[in-house]
Amino acid sequence: MQPSTLANTVAVILAGGLGTRIRHLHPDVPKPMIPVAGRPFLEWVLHFLRRQGIGTAVISSGHLAEVVERHFAAHPVPGLTVQCVAEPTPLGTGGGLLHAVATSGLKPESWLVLNGDSMVFADLPLAAKPLATPAVQGVVVGVAMDDASRYGTLRFDAEGRLQSFEEKRPGAGVINAGIYFFKAPVVARFPAARPLSFEKDVFPRLLADGIRLDVSATTAPFLDIGTPESLAQAGEFIRANEKALTG
């Protein structure tokens, strides 16, 4: 993979969660499809990916999957090819990726995985640069925060190699942004269990097997819409970063 382009990368957007903390606010749509600044939040995610150089995205949906498929059939994102893949049962984050990979039939050089209910305005081609090093099989994007208490944090060495995921704790830290790059061959080394979690199952197995995964830390704006409080901030978050979406 060339360090300055994502032309040979396919994005998989995980949009299968139930969104239990805010489901009562929008019971008829899956969480990533909640309207924000005039569009479903997931549509903003797709516009961001297109601006970053992604040409193909696969949406892995679950709860109310038909809402996702119906919307993007009627409202395609210019310049972006979008596939919708529905999970037959809840597969977890890692399982959702594997199902999307198998069902899509696509064979890119690398996969970009991200959540449909959060966004980080990071420079994704820059974040993917470590993949140009043959030994690096994946990259975890992290966000540096003064207060990381709401999130688990990433522990990595001075060369950027991921060592572990830490539990939630007060203070500053680099949180897991839920954005991952994987070279295609390493996906075949994921555990076979379902449901499958990236943090609890996939990354511990890969690290135990000696697979090198690097951390790319950013200070770019970050928001997830998983709580009523953060959802209320989403409209202003989109408007404040509109150039990264449509400029």
BELLIN-V863337 format. One record per backbone hydrogen bond with DSSP energy under -1.0 kcal/mol. CO is the residue of the C=O (numbers start at 0). NH is the residue of the N-H. If there is no record, write none. Layout:
[[CO/NH] [CO/NH]]
//
This chain:
[[1/4] [5/8] [7/108] [7/109] [9/111] [10/57] [11/113] [12/59] [13/115] [18/21] [18/22] [21/24] [25/28] [29/32] [30/33] [31/41] [33/40] [35/38] [38/35] [39/42] [39/43] [40/44] [41/45] [42/46] [43/47] [44/48] [45/49] [46/50] [47/51] [48/53] [49/52] [54/80] [55/10] [56/82] [57/12] [58/84] [59/14] [60/86] [61/64] [63/66] [64/68] [65/69] [66/70] [67/71] [68/72] [69/73] [70/74] [76/79] [80/56] [82/58] [84/60] [90/195] [91/95] [92/96] [93/97] [94/98] [95/99] [96/100] [97/101] [98/102] [99/103] [100/104] [108/183] [109/9] [110/181] [111/11] [112/179] [113/13] [116/224] [118/222] [119/121] [121/123] [122/126] [123/127] [125/128] [127/130] [128/131] [129/132] [132/135] [136/182] [137/213] [138/180] [139/215] [140/176] [141/217] [142/174] [144/172] [147/150] [151/175] [152/165] [154/162] [154/163] [156/159] [159/214] [160/156] [163/154] [170/147] [172/144] [173/153] [174/142] [178/140] [179/112] [180/138] [181/110] [182/185] [183/186] [185/188] [186/189] [195/93] [195/94] [196/200] [196/201] [197/202] [200/204] [201/205] [202/206] [203/207] [204/208] [205/210] [206/209] [211/136] [212/161] [213/139] [215/141] [217/143] [220/120] [222/118] [226/230] [227/231] [230/233] [232/236] [233/237] [234/238] [235/239] [238/241] [240/243] [241/244] [241/245] [242/246]]
//
